[in-house]
Amino acid sequence: MPITTTNNEKETLEFAKDYIQNLEGGEVILLQGELGAGKTVFVKGLAQGFGIKQRITSPTFVLMKVYPMIKEEIHNLVHVDTYRVEADELIKIGINEYLENDDSVVVIEWGEKVKNYLQSKNIKFKIIKIKILAENKREIII
């Protein structure tokens, strides 16, 4: 399990930008970490790496945002926040349209809340944990 330490937000963004080299489409990534750990910062880095120009904010109240793009075979970055919801509510807003869709990468903040649902549907996922080590220092565990 690779572990990376970042010393500021910029390094976290750069790490996430580089991480897209590991993605080919169809991935579901569960981001875990306490409030303020940098989950949204990680998604911002992914978006920058994919060349998405839109402002990335946490979809806490809208639950899911889809950022269209054209990056080889990947056409959508789907950003989901399950802080205030359970898996059944995500189904109602259409997450199943993107899960395991080869032209999308789905990133779910507070992913531990939907882990059991994904496992029950045999949907493969990756877990990325972000831990706060100090005010700006983070440990990212893939």
JOKA-V495951 format. One record per backbone hydrogen bond with DSSP energy under -0.5 kcal/mol. CO is the residue of the C=O (numbers start at 1). NH is the residue of the N-H. If there is no record, write none. Layout:
# JOKA-V495951
co:CO nh:NH
co:CO nh:NH
This chain:
# JOKA-V495951
co:2 nh:142
co:4 nh:140
co:6 nh:138
co:8 nh:12
co:9 nh:13
co:10 nh:14
co:11 nh:15
co:12 nh:16
co:13 nh:17
co:14 nh:18
co:15 nh:19
co:16 nh:20
co:17 nh:20
co:18 nh:21
co:19 nh:22
co:20 nh:23
co:27 nh:106
co:28 nh:30
co:28 nh:126
co:29 nh:31
co:29 nh:108
co:30 nh:128
co:31 nh:110
co:31 nh:111
co:32 nh:130
co:34 nh:37
co:38 nh:42
co:39 nh:43
co:40 nh:44
co:41 nh:45
co:42 nh:46
co:43 nh:47
co:44 nh:48
co:45 nh:49
co:46 nh:50
co:47 nh:52
co:48 nh:51
co:55 nh:57
co:58 nh:60
co:59 nh:63
co:62 nh:64
co:63 nh:81
co:65 nh:67
co:65 nh:79
co:66 nh:68
co:67 nh:77
co:71 nh:74
co:73 nh:75
co:74 nh:71
co:75 nh:69
co:76 nh:78
co:76 nh:105
co:77 nh:67
co:77 nh:79
co:78 nh:80
co:78 nh:107
co:79 nh:65
co:80 nh:109
co:82 nh:85
co:86 nh:89
co:86 nh:90
co:87 nh:91
co:88 nh:92
co:89 nh:93
co:90 nh:95
co:91 nh:94
co:94 nh:97
co:95 nh:98
co:95 nh:99
co:98 nh:101
co:100 nh:102
co:101 nh:26
co:101 nh:104
co:103 nh:75
co:103 nh:76
co:104 nh:26
co:105 nh:78
co:105 nh:107
co:106 nh:29
co:107 nh:80
co:107 nh:109
co:108 nh:31
co:108 nh:111
co:109 nh:82
co:110 nh:113
co:111 nh:114
co:111 nh:115
co:114 nh:118
co:115 nh:119
co:116 nh:120
co:117 nh:121
co:118 nh:123
co:119 nh:122
co:122 nh:124
co:126 nh:30
co:128 nh:32
co:129 nh:131
co:129 nh:141
co:131 nh:133
co:131 nh:139
co:137 nh:133
co:137 nh:134
co:138 nh:6
co:138 nh:140
co:139 nh:131
co:139 nh:141
co:140 nh:4
co:140 nh:142
co:141 nh:129
